[in-house]
Amino acid sequence: MDDDETVEVAPDYHDTFYHHDRLYHVVSVNSNTNLEPVDEAEIARLENCHQIFYMMVGGHLALPNVDRAGRVRASSLRRVLDCGTGPANWAIDVANAYPWCEALGTDISANMLPPDWNWPDRFRFELCNLNETLQFGHDVFDLVNSRGVAGGINASRWPQYVRDIYRAVRPGGWCQMVETHFTAQSFNGTLPNDGGLSRWSTAYMDSMSRSGKEPRAGSQLAQWLTQAGFENVQSQAVRWPMCGWSDGSGREDDAIRYDIGLSSEENISSMLSALAFYPLTVLEGMDLAEFQLLAEQARQEASNPAFQPYFWMYVAIGQKPRPSRRRH
Ligand SMILES: C[S@@+](CC[C@H](N)C(=O)[O-])C[C@H]1O[C@@H](n2cnc3c(N)ncnc32)[C@H](O)[C@@H]1O
């Protein structure tokens, strides 16, 4: 080789960098895929989020297993896929809960995974960019889980992403999808429109749109599932309370929501920074002090039960028809 010959070095998939005190994954950020941190604080937040979500859906990992005769039973889960697995809390819990089931986690970044000596035997991981055609073959998985990936799926990619999942699901198998809509809501309508939380929502969601993502993905999941060919599609919007507040009804669901809110307060507080820090301070050019003030004002409202603040979380499921009833 000549001395002046240069050799292209592929970017190391594990490379990270700091933006102020948060750690980011180089490939995710450079490809405008995922602008959320991949550090210990984010791993802890996602673990906590996983527990909160579990509470919100009545303690079920496989949502289509919840009700109605004929729906997939946990015992029929042999192979599951988790798209955008992050720290793999869902996939690892499935592998541990169902000893007959193999769980494959995929993500553009492996940085949040636990060390591999700590993986259950039936958990595997593959690097994969969900914005590219999924290469998992046809009719492979009994259940595909896709949760909290709207920050990283290109807006125009969504319909084809769901069709790719459809192809990978076996006939009779299911897809379950969960996305949060980050427009701050107030159960009693008292949240000020010009307050920190509303301004945070607008700034973050506008920035998502400008970087080519779909901040309103949650409300479209059912439509995309149906268009892809899934049937028995159901979608539900569930209130995700930001702190412990009660509607005063004394009903059981109010008490459950209060507990979820209490468990969520710290999570929401750290989420308000984690999600928006890079997009607002880098892409939108907000200076650090302004961002910190906005996040702090948003946090104060999010933790104030008087506003009864919440986000909508959309949960959607769909089943791939069995051969005789298949549309395509
Ligand atoms: C908010 S975390 C959610 C993690 C996990 N699904 C959960 O619910 O705990 C989003 C994850 O999706 C991954 N992700 C986002 N967009 C992606 C894409 N286009 N390709 C692969 N992974 C992606 C991110 O790297 C990150 O790990």
The ligand as a Tripos MOL2 file, in Angstrom:
@<TRIPOS>MOLECULE
LIG
   27    29     1     0     0
SMALL
NO_CHARGES

@<TRIPOS>ATOM
      1 C1        -37.5310    5.3560   23.5640 C.3       1 LIG1
      2 S1        -36.4920    4.0020   23.2450 S.3       1 LIG1
      3 C2        -37.6470    2.6590   23.5100 C.3       1 LIG1
      4 C3        -36.9710    1.3590   23.8260 C.3       1 LIG1
      5 C4        -37.9040    0.1690   24.0160 C.3       1 LIG1
      6 N1        -38.6980   -0.0940   22.8420 N.3       1 LIG1
      7 C5        -38.7960    0.3630   25.2110 C.2       1 LIG1
      8 O1        -40.0120    0.5080   25.0420 O.co2     1 LIG1
      9 O2        -38.2710    0.3750   26.3370 O.co2     1 LIG1
     10 C6        -36.3600    4.0220   21.4820 C.3       1 LIG1
     11 C7        -35.4200    2.9690   20.9490 C.3       1 LIG1
     12 O3        -35.7120    2.7800   19.5790 O.3       1 LIG1
     13 C8        -34.5150    2.7580   18.8540 C.3       1 LIG1
     14 N2        -34.7900    3.2510   17.5000 N.ar      1 LIG1
     15 C9        -35.4290    4.3790   17.1620 C.ar      1 LIG1
     16 N3        -35.4940    4.4960   15.8310 N.ar      1 LIG1
     17 C10       -34.8710    3.4110   15.3240 C.ar      1 LIG1
     18 C11       -34.6050    2.9680   14.0030 C.ar      1 LIG1
     19 N4        -34.9580    3.6860   12.9300 N.pl3     1 LIG1
     20 N5        -33.9380    1.8110   13.8380 N.ar      1 LIG1
     21 C12       -33.5700    1.0710   14.9090 C.ar      1 LIG1
     22 N6        -33.7740    1.4440   16.1780 N.ar      1 LIG1
     23 C13       -34.4250    2.6040   16.3840 C.ar      1 LIG1
     24 C14       -33.5890    3.6850   19.6010 C.3       1 LIG1
     25 O4        -32.2270    3.4330   19.3000 O.3       1 LIG1
     26 C15       -33.9540    3.3810   21.0430 C.3       1 LIG1
     27 O5        -33.1950    2.3420   21.5590 O.3       1 LIG1
@<TRIPOS>BOND
     1     1     2 1
     2     2     3 1
     3     2    10 1
     4     3     4 1
     5     4     5 1
     6     5     6 1
     7     5     7 1
     8     7     8 2
     9     7     9 1
    10    10    11 1
    11    11    12 1
    12    11    26 1
    13    12    13 1
    14    13    14 1
    15    13    24 1
    16    14    15 ar
    17    14    23 ar
    18    15    16 ar
    19    16    17 ar
    20    17    18 ar
    21    17    23 ar
    22    18    19 1
    23    18    20 ar
    24    20    21 ar
    25    21    22 ar
    26    22    23 ar
    27    24    25 1
    28    24    26 1
    29    26    27 1
@<TRIPOS>SUBSTRUCTURE
     1 LIG1         1 GROUP 0 **** ****
